[in-house]
Each structure stands twice: as C-alpha cells, then as structure tokens.
Amino acid sequence: MAPSPSREKRPTPADTVDILLTLPPQMLDEILSRLPIRDIVRTSALSRSWRHRWKALPSIGLTWPAQHVVAREAVKAVLHCYPGRIQRFSALVGKGSARSLGVWFRKLASCGIEYLYLDGAYIFPLHVSVFALASLTSLELCECRVPGLPNGFMGFPNLTKLKLFMVELPAGGEYHLQDIIAKSPLIEDLYLGDARTLSDTMNLWVIQAPNLRHLTLASSDDYGWILGDFPLLEYALIDLGKYLSGRDFGTLLGKLCHAKMLEIYTCHSIPIMVGSDQKQIVEANGDFQNKQWSESMFANLQEVQIKDIGFYSNEMSFIELVLSKARLLRRLSIRLDVECLIPKEEVLDVLLKYSKASPNVEVGLEDIDDDMDMGIETDLEESTDDDS
C-alpha cells in the first residue's frame, strides 16, 4: 500500500507568535496611542495577552466621533479603567452626557488633561469644574452655556489656545471672559465667534493677551470687546459686523499695528468711522490718512484680505490708506460683496491709481466663489507714475 501523502501540521495557538507583541514596548505604545479610543479598547479582545495591554499605555487621547453624541457609559468605563494620563478629550455632548460633565472634569483634572474640545448637539450647560482644569494648553468650546467663574479662580497658566464659538455667557459674563484671558498669560491663539452675553446692556471689556499671535473676532453684534496691546501679533481676522456702529475704527487699527497679515470682513451698510469720541467722529477718508495714521501703524504688515466690500468711499479710502502706508506689504486681496454692482474693471482701475508704499505689492480682486483671482503686479516704476 502506498504511503499517504504527509499533511502539513497546523500551528496550535501555543505555537503562534504575536508579531505586534514582539515589538519594543515604546514602539507599540506609539502605535496604539495613535488609534481612536474605540479601537484602543477593542484590542483587549484580541487575546489574553492583549486584555489589559491598553491600560499600560503611558497616555491616551479620548477622541470620540464628531458626528455622534458621545455615550455617557462609554466615557465612564474608560475613565474608570484607565489609570494613566489622558492628554486629549474631544466629544459631541448630548443631554445625557452633559449631566456627567462634572464627574468627567474631576477625573480629567487628575489625569493632566491638556486638550479639551466640546461641541453640543444642543446648547448644553457647561459644568463649573471646567475651570479647575489648570493643566489645559488648549480649550475649545462650541454651542454651550458657560457658567460664571468660581471664587478663587486662578486661571489657566498653561493655556496657549482658547476658542469660544456660539457660546452663551451669563449677565456680566464679559468680565469673566476678560478675567479668563488675563489669567491665561500664555495664550497665543484666541478665537471668539459669537461669544455672547445675556446682559441687557453692552459692557466694554478689555482683551489683554501679551503673547497673542493669532486673533479671530467674528460676531454679528458688538459684544463690547476692546483690544489691548499685542506686541507679538502675526495674524488677525476681524469680522466687523456691527462693531463699527459708533466705535473708534482708528483705535482698532492702532491695536493691530504689529500684525503681518490682516483679514477684514466689512459690513458696508455701516460707515467705517474713526475718532476719539462720538462728537468728533469723522469718516475714514483722506483726512484720516493725514491726521490719524502713525508711522508705527502696520509697520510689519505683509498681507491684507478685505472681503464683502461694496465699493463705498469709506472702504476704498481705507484700502488706499493701507496701500499708501504699508511699506512691507506683499499682497492685498479684495472680494466684492455679492450685491455690489460695480464692474470689476472699474474697481481694478481705481486700485491701480492708488499710490503704493511697497514697490512689489500684488493686488488681487477675487470672485465671490473664490475660484478666480485677477492679480495685478506693480513695480516701483508704476508706483512712481501713480504718485505723480
């Protein structure tokens, strides 16, 4: 009888080698820490050796899918089981999870949390214990009601980024926000988008951030902010909205004098006005250029974007002002408002006639849909001709 062909011996579970577990522990930690938290926890189902491996990671980030409300029980389970450092926490908050924020924040405070991002499926109440997260370096809050500051608030000594978008502050909350910013001296990036208060009247408050490099202020209403001194400012985006209604535009420009890039959204139905008080307000025209401009204003400015203009005289005077004074300017980009009926050729003709302090500035006129950019290269000879 012919011998039967030999069959390959199948490896038993004891014979198999888990290649991942043969990696150096630090390398494996690095791989696992880059996974979403759901996948990190699911590694516990791979085998007995993996059951508690994720708990040995020196740090993790709890980043939940942005399109789904975070499950309260899932967060509770991870916070209860994981003994290490939690660097990041990002979640979409629903009604159920909002009730657990106080417990979460107390745990995160003990874990050295550095980055916190919370968005709301509805306007959710933020728990006051968020102000105890002193280790934060980045705080981003959207669609929530921010409580008043607790007594003895010490600030966020490590915070470098603060973003508040569509948040509600209590009556007098603008002073709380002023205090938060002032007691977070390392802030480099500040974004306030419709950070509104429930006050019946507009109260003026000051943004003091000596290390600020990036500033974004965008709101449909004037919420009373006044700019402090920003000696390190590199970029500023200002959506003027109703800010210009009775405010000193010259003071605003002066506080942005160190910026290298300036982006302005205008509300051309409201005139751009400058002046020291209500009785001495004048339109931002040639008089402003000659009387209000100082040599230090925008000495570092290299790029300007002005959007949604209606070709009103005050807007064009401001553009002429920038071109005639900013010596380091490399690019000025302009976008007309959708309701502006002035032909582009006419706008370009006016822009070409303005004198230019920077010999190599490029002026761009953008389409509304941003898919077309008509650039004008100007050199020193053109500037000299225009000046004449």
C-alpha positions as CSV (number, residue, x, y, z in Angstrom):
1,M,0.0,0.0,0.0
2,A,1.3,3.4,-1.0
3,P,2.0,5.7,1.9
4,S,-0.5,8.5,2.3
5,P,0.8,12.0,1.5
6,S,2.0,13.9,4.5
7,R,-0.2,16.6,5.7
8,E,1.1,20.0,6.9
9,K,0.8,20.3,10.6
10,R,-1.4,23.3,11.5
11,P,0.1,25.5,14.2
12,T,-1.7,25.4,17.5
13,P,-2.4,28.6,19.4
14,A,0.6,27.9,21.6
15,D,2.8,27.8,18.5
16,T,1.7,31.1,17.1
17,V,3.7,34.3,17.7
18,D,2.0,37.7,18.1
19,I,4.3,39.8,16.0
20,L,3.0,43.1,17.5
21,L,3.9,42.0,21.0
22,T,7.4,41.3,19.9
23,L,7.9,45.0,19.1
24,P,9.8,47.2,21.6
25,P,7.2,48.4,24.2
26,Q,7.8,52.1,23.4
27,M,7.1,51.4,19.7
28,L,4.0,49.5,20.5
29,D,2.8,52.3,22.8
30,E,3.3,54.8,20.0
31,I,1.3,52.7,17.5
32,L,-1.6,52.1,20.0
33,S,-1.8,55.7,21.1
34,R,-2.4,56.9,17.6
35,L,-5.6,54.8,17.3
36,P,-9.1,56.2,18.1
37,I,-10.1,55.3,21.6
38,R,-12.7,52.8,20.5
39,D,-10.0,50.8,18.6
40,I,-7.6,51.1,21.5
41,V,-10.1,49.5,23.9
42,R,-11.1,46.8,21.3
43,T,-7.5,45.5,21.4
44,S,-8.5,43.8,24.7
45,A,-10.5,41.3,22.7
46,L,-7.6,40.1,20.6
47,S,-6.2,37.6,23.1
48,R,-5.5,37.1,26.8
49,S,-2.1,38.8,26.4
50,W,-3.9,41.9,25.0
51,R,-6.7,42.1,27.6
52,H,-5.1,44.7,29.7
53,R,-2.4,46.0,27.3
54,W,-4.1,49.3,26.6
55,K,-4.3,50.1,30.2
56,A,-0.5,50.1,30.3
57,L,-0.2,52.9,27.8
58,P,1.5,55.9,29.4
59,S,-1.1,58.3,27.9
60,I,-4.1,58.2,25.6
61,G,-6.5,60.6,23.9
62,L,-10.2,60.3,24.3
63,T,-11.4,61.5,20.9
64,W,-14.9,60.4,20.0
65,P,-16.5,60.6,16.6
66,A,-17.6,64.2,15.9
67,Q,-20.9,63.2,14.2
68,H,-22.2,61.1,17.1
69,V,-23.2,62.1,20.6
70,V,-20.8,60.5,23.0
71,A,-22.1,57.7,25.0
72,R,-22.1,58.5,28.7
73,E,-21.4,54.9,29.8
74,A,-18.5,54.5,27.3
75,V,-16.7,57.5,28.8
76,K,-17.5,56.4,32.3
77,A,-16.0,53.0,31.6
78,V,-12.8,54.3,30.1
79,L,-12.2,56.9,32.8
80,H,-12.8,54.2,35.5
81,C,-10.5,51.6,33.9
82,Y,-7.6,53.7,32.6
83,P,-5.1,54.7,35.3
84,G,-2.7,56.7,33.1
85,R,-2.5,60.2,31.7
86,I,-5.3,61.5,29.4
87,Q,-3.9,64.2,27.2
88,R,-6.9,64.9,24.9
89,F,-10.7,64.8,25.3
90,S,-12.9,65.6,22.3
91,A,-16.7,64.8,22.2
92,L,-20.1,65.9,20.9
93,V,-22.2,66.4,24.0
94,G,-25.9,65.4,24.3
95,K,-28.4,65.9,27.2
96,G,-27.4,62.7,28.9
97,S,-23.6,63.2,28.7
98,A,-24.0,66.9,29.8
99,R,-25.2,65.7,33.2
100,S,-21.9,63.8,33.7
101,L,-19.5,66.6,32.8
102,G,-18.7,67.4,36.4
103,V,-17.6,63.8,37.1
104,W,-15.6,63.7,33.9
105,F,-13.8,67.0,34.6
106,R,-12.8,66.0,38.0
107,K,-11.3,62.8,36.6
108,L,-9.6,64.6,33.8
109,A,-8.1,67.2,36.2
110,S,-6.3,64.3,38.0
111,C,-5.1,62.9,34.6
112,G,-3.3,66.0,33.5
113,I,-5.6,66.8,30.6
114,E,-4.0,69.2,28.0
115,Y,-6.6,69.5,25.2
116,L,-10.3,69.8,25.6
117,Y,-12.8,70.2,22.8
118,L,-16.6,70.0,23.4
119,D,-19.3,70.7,20.9
120,G,-23.0,70.5,21.6
121,A,-25.8,68.6,19.9
122,Y,-27.8,71.4,21.6
123,I,-26.9,74.4,23.8
124,F,-25.7,72.4,26.8
125,P,-24.8,73.7,30.2
126,L,-21.0,73.6,30.9
127,H,-20.1,72.4,34.4
128,V,-18.2,74.9,36.5
129,S,-15.5,72.4,37.3
130,V,-14.0,73.1,33.8
131,F,-12.3,76.0,35.5
132,A,-10.3,73.5,37.6
133,L,-8.5,72.0,34.6
134,A,-5.3,74.0,35.2
135,S,-3.2,71.7,33.0
136,L,-5.0,72.7,29.8
137,T,-3.0,74.0,26.9
138,S,-6.0,74.2,24.5
139,L,-9.6,74.8,25.3
140,E,-12.3,74.8,22.5
141,L,-16.0,75.2,23.4
142,C,-18.9,75.3,21.0
143,E,-22.7,75.5,21.5
144,C,-22.7,75.7,25.3
145,R,-23.7,77.9,28.2
146,V,-20.5,78.9,30.1
147,P,-21.1,79.4,33.9
148,G,-19.7,82.3,35.9
149,L,-16.2,82.0,37.3
150,P,-15.9,80.4,40.8
151,N,-14.4,82.3,43.7
152,G,-10.7,82.0,43.7
153,F,-10.3,81.2,40.0
154,M,-6.5,81.0,39.4
155,G,-6.6,81.0,35.6
156,F,-5.2,78.6,33.1
157,P,-1.4,79.1,33.5
158,N,-0.5,76.7,30.6
159,L,-3.2,77.7,28.1
160,T,-2.0,78.7,24.6
161,K,-5.2,78.4,22.6
162,L,-8.8,79.5,23.5
163,K,-11.7,79.1,21.1
164,L,-15.3,80.0,22.0
165,F,-17.9,79.6,19.3
166,M,-21.6,80.2,19.7
167,V,-21.4,80.2,23.5
168,E,-23.6,82.0,26.0
169,L,-22.1,83.8,28.9
170,P,-24.2,84.9,32.0
171,A,-25.1,88.5,32.7
172,G,-21.8,90.2,33.3
173,G,-20.0,87.3,31.7
174,E,-17.9,89.6,29.6
175,Y,-15.9,90.5,32.7
176,H,-15.5,86.8,33.4
177,L,-14.1,86.3,29.9
178,Q,-11.8,89.2,30.5
179,D,-10.6,87.6,33.6
180,I,-10.1,84.2,31.9
181,I,-7.9,85.7,29.2
182,A,-6.0,87.9,31.6
183,K,-5.2,85.0,33.9
184,S,-4.0,82.8,31.0
185,P,-0.9,84.8,30.1
186,L,0.5,82.3,27.6
187,I,-2.4,82.5,25.1
188,E,-1.1,82.7,21.6
189,D,-4.3,81.9,19.6
190,L,-7.6,83.5,20.5
191,Y,-10.9,82.8,18.6
192,L,-14.1,84.5,19.7
193,G,-17.0,83.7,17.4
194,D,-20.4,85.0,18.7
195,A,-19.4,84.6,22.3
196,R,-22.5,86.5,23.6
197,T,-23.6,87.6,27.0
198,L,-27.1,87.7,28.5
199,S,-26.5,91.3,29.7
200,D,-29.3,93.8,28.9
201,T,-26.7,96.4,28.0
202,M,-23.4,96.3,26.2
203,N,-20.5,96.5,28.7
204,L,-17.0,97.3,27.5
205,W,-14.2,94.9,28.4
206,V,-10.6,94.5,27.5
207,I,-8.7,91.6,25.8
208,Q,-5.3,91.5,27.4
209,A,-3.0,88.9,25.9
210,P,0.6,89.9,25.7
211,N,1.7,86.7,24.0
212,L,-1.1,86.7,21.4
213,R,0.0,85.8,17.8
214,H,-3.3,84.8,16.2
215,L,-6.6,86.7,16.8
216,T,-10.0,86.0,15.3
217,L,-13.1,88.1,16.3
218,A,-16.3,87.3,14.5
219,S,-19.8,88.2,15.5
220,S,-22.9,89.7,14.1
221,D,-23.3,92.1,17.1
222,D,-21.0,94.3,19.1
223,Y,-20.2,92.5,22.4
224,G,-18.1,95.2,23.8
225,W,-14.6,93.9,23.4
226,I,-11.7,96.4,23.4
227,L,-8.3,95.4,22.2
228,G,-5.2,95.6,24.5
229,D,-1.6,95.6,23.3
230,F,-0.5,92.7,21.2
231,P,3.3,93.2,20.5
232,L,3.7,89.7,19.1
233,L,0.6,89.7,16.8
234,E,1.1,88.0,13.5
235,Y,-2.4,87.4,12.1
236,A,-5.8,89.0,12.8
237,L,-9.2,88.2,11.3
238,I,-11.9,90.8,12.2
239,D,-15.5,90.3,11.1
240,L,-16.6,93.8,11.8
241,G,-20.4,93.2,11.7
242,K,-22.0,95.9,13.9
243,Y,-18.8,96.7,15.7
244,L,-18.4,99.9,13.7
245,S,-21.6,101.4,14.9
246,G,-20.3,104.3,17.0
247,R,-16.9,102.7,17.7
248,D,-13.4,104.2,17.0
249,F,-12.0,102.4,14.0
250,G,-8.7,104.2,14.3
251,T,-8.2,102.8,17.7
252,L,-8.9,99.3,16.4
253,L,-6.3,99.7,13.6
254,G,-3.8,101.0,16.1
255,K,-4.1,97.9,18.3
256,L,-3.4,95.7,15.3
257,C,-0.4,97.6,14.3
258,H,2.1,94.7,14.7
259,A,0.2,92.2,12.5
260,K,1.8,90.7,9.5
261,M,-1.4,89.5,8.0
262,L,-4.8,91.2,8.4
263,E,-8.2,89.8,7.2
264,I,-11.2,92.1,7.4
265,Y,-14.9,91.4,6.7
266,T,-16.8,94.6,6.3
267,C,-20.4,95.4,6.8
268,H,-20.6,98.2,4.2
269,S,-24.1,99.4,5.2
270,I,-22.4,100.8,8.3
271,P,-19.8,103.5,7.6
272,I,-16.2,103.0,8.7
273,M,-15.7,105.8,11.1
274,V,-12.7,106.9,13.2
275,G,-12.4,109.4,16.0
276,S,-11.8,109.7,19.7
277,D,-15.4,110.1,20.8
278,Q,-19.0,110.4,19.4
279,K,-18.7,114.2,19.0
280,Q,-15.6,114.1,16.9
281,I,-16.2,111.1,14.7
282,V,-15.1,111.6,11.0
283,E,-15.4,109.3,8.1
284,A,-12.3,107.2,7.2
285,N,-11.3,109.3,4.2
286,G,-8.3,111.4,3.2
287,D,-8.4,113.4,6.5
288,F,-8.0,110.2,8.4
289,Q,-5.0,109.2,6.3
290,N,-3.2,112.5,7.0
291,K,-4.2,113.0,10.7
292,Q,-4.7,109.7,12.3
293,W,-2.0,107.5,10.8
294,S,1.2,107.0,12.7
295,E,4.4,105.6,11.2
296,S,4.3,102.6,13.5
297,M,0.9,101.5,12.4
298,F,1.2,98.3,10.3
299,A,4.9,98.6,10.1
300,N,5.1,94.8,9.8
301,L,2.0,94.2,7.6
302,Q,2.7,91.9,4.7
303,E,-0.7,90.6,3.6
304,V,-4.2,92.0,3.8
305,Q,-7.6,90.4,2.9
306,I,-10.7,92.6,2.8
307,K,-13.9,90.8,2.0
308,D,-17.5,91.6,1.2
309,I,-16.9,95.3,0.3
310,G,-19.5,97.3,-1.6
311,F,-17.1,99.8,-3.2
312,Y,-18.2,102.5,-0.8
313,S,-16.0,105.6,-0.4
314,N,-15.1,104.8,3.2
315,E,-14.0,101.3,2.3
316,M,-11.9,102.4,-0.7
317,S,-10.3,105.2,1.4
318,F,-9.2,102.5,3.9
319,I,-7.8,100.4,1.1
320,E,-5.9,103.4,-0.3
321,L,-4.6,104.1,3.2
322,V,-3.2,100.7,3.6
323,L,-1.5,100.7,0.1
324,S,0.0,104.2,0.7
325,K,1.4,103.5,4.1
326,A,2.3,99.8,4.5
327,R,5.9,99.6,3.2
328,L,6.3,95.8,3.6
329,L,3.0,94.8,2.1
330,R,3.3,92.0,-0.4
331,R,-0.3,91.2,-1.2
332,L,-3.7,93.0,-0.8
333,S,-6.7,90.7,-1.6
334,I,-10.2,92.1,-2.1
335,R,-13.5,90.4,-2.6
336,L,-16.6,92.4,-3.5
337,D,-19.9,91.8,-1.8
338,V,-22.5,89.7,-3.7
339,E,-24.8,92.8,-4.0
340,C,-22.1,95.1,-5.4
341,L,-23.0,96.2,-8.9
342,I,-19.7,97.9,-9.8
343,P,-17.9,96.2,-12.6
344,K,-14.6,94.6,-11.7
345,E,-12.8,96.5,-14.4
346,E,-13.8,99.8,-12.7
347,V,-12.6,98.5,-9.3
348,L,-9.3,97.5,-10.8
349,D,-8.9,100.8,-12.5
350,V,-9.3,102.6,-9.2
351,L,-6.9,100.3,-7.4
352,L,-4.2,100.9,-10.0
353,K,-4.4,104.6,-9.4
354,Y,-3.6,104.4,-5.7
355,S,-0.1,105.2,-4.7
356,K,1.8,102.3,-3.1
357,A,4.4,102.4,-0.4
358,S,5.5,98.9,-1.1
359,P,7.2,98.7,-4.6
360,N,6.3,95.0,-5.2
361,V,2.8,94.7,-3.7
362,E,0.4,92.4,-5.6
363,V,-3.3,93.4,-5.6
364,G,-5.8,90.7,-6.1
365,L,-9.5,91.0,-6.9
366,E,-11.4,87.8,-6.1
367,D,-14.6,86.4,-7.4
368,I,-17.4,85.7,-4.9
369,D,-16.9,82.0,-5.3
370,D,-13.2,82.3,-4.8
371,D,-12.5,80.4,-8.0
372,M,-10.9,83.2,-9.8
373,D,-8.2,85.6,-8.8
374,M,-7.2,88.6,-11.0
375,G,-3.8,89.7,-9.9
376,I,-2.1,93.0,-10.7
377,E,1.7,93.1,-10.4
378,T,3.0,96.5,-9.7
379,D,6.6,97.6,-9.6
380,L,8.5,100.6,-8.5
381,E,8.1,102.4,-11.8
382,E,4.3,102.1,-11.7
383,S,4.2,103.3,-8.2
384,T,6.3,106.3,-9.1
385,D,4.0,107.1,-12.1
386,D,0.9,106.8,-9.9
387,D,2.4,109.1,-7.3
388,S,2.8,111.7,-10.0
